[in-house]
Amino acid sequence: PTKTMPAKKKKMAPSHLQPSDLPLWEKLRALRLAISRDQDIPPFVVFHDSTLAEMASAKPTTIEELLLISGIGQLKADKYGEQFLDVIRIMEQ
């Protein structure tokens, strides 16, 4: 018997996120996807889902605050930090 591939499901947000954090989570994921496509790398190389979820929950607004999030070191903060902080700042206005 031939196996059929399941339809690709829309990624569910981590269950610990507050409903109010979901729009930000989606915007952060969209930015990560755009960066990954632009650089021809898998999205998880930019940031893991757990890192995006922590960003959506903590809502850092400075590089210093961003560096406190699991999965973000100085290199990724320097490379991607301002782009993600911009999204958080816009969504939190």
C-alpha positions in Angstrom: 0.0 0.0 0.0 1.2 3.5 -0.8 1.5 6.0 2.0 0.2 9.4 1.4 2.0 12.4 2.9 0.0 14.3 5.4 -0.9 17.8 4.4 1.5 20.3 6.0 -0.2 21.7 9.1 0.0 25.3 10.2 2.4 25.4 13.0 0.7 25.7 16.3 1.9 28.4 18.7 3.4 27.1 21.9 0.7 26.4 24.4 2.2 28.6 27.1 1.8 31.7 25.1 -1.0 34.1 26.1 -3.6 34.7 23.5 -2.6 38.4 23.5 0.9 37.3 22.4 -0.2 35.3 19.3 -0.2 38.2 16.9 3.4 39.1 17.8 4.4 35.4 17.6 3.0 35.3 14.0 4.8 38.5 13.0 8.1 37.2 14.5 7.7 33.9 12.6 7.0 35.8 9.3 10.1 37.9 9.8 12.2 34.7 10.5 10.8 33.1 7.4 11.7 36.1 5.3 15.2 36.2 6.7 15.7 32.5 6.1 14.5 32.7 2.5 16.7 35.7 1.9 19.7 33.9 3.3 18.8 30.5 1.9 18.9 28.9 5.4 16.3 26.9 7.4 14.2 29.1 9.6 15.4 27.3 12.8 19.0 28.5 12.0 17.7 32.1 12.5 15.9 31.3 15.7 14.0 28.3 17.1 10.3 28.4 17.8 11.0 28.4 21.5 13.2 31.5 21.2 10.4 33.3 19.2 7.9 32.2 21.8 10.0 33.6 24.6 10.5 36.9 22.6 6.7 37.1 22.1 6.2 36.6 25.8 9.0 38.8 27.2 8.8 41.5 24.6 12.4 42.8 24.8 12.9 46.3 23.5 16.7 46.5 23.7 19.6 44.3 22.7 20.5 43.8 26.3 17.0 42.5 27.0 17.2 40.3 23.9 20.4 38.7 25.1 18.5 37.4 28.2 16.4 35.2 26.0 17.4 31.6 25.6 18.8 30.9 22.2 20.1 34.4 21.5 23.8 35.1 21.8 25.8 38.1 20.9 26.3 36.9 17.3 22.6 36.4 16.6 21.7 39.6 18.5 24.1 41.5 16.3 22.9 39.8 13.1 19.2 39.8 13.6 18.4 41.6 16.8 17.3 45.0 15.5 15.0 43.5 13.0 13.2 41.5 15.6 13.2 44.3 18.1 11.6 46.6 15.5 8.7 44.2 15.1 8.2 43.9 18.9 8.3 47.7 19.3 5.8 48.3 16.5 3.4 45.6 17.8 3.6 46.9 21.3 2.7 50.5 20.5 
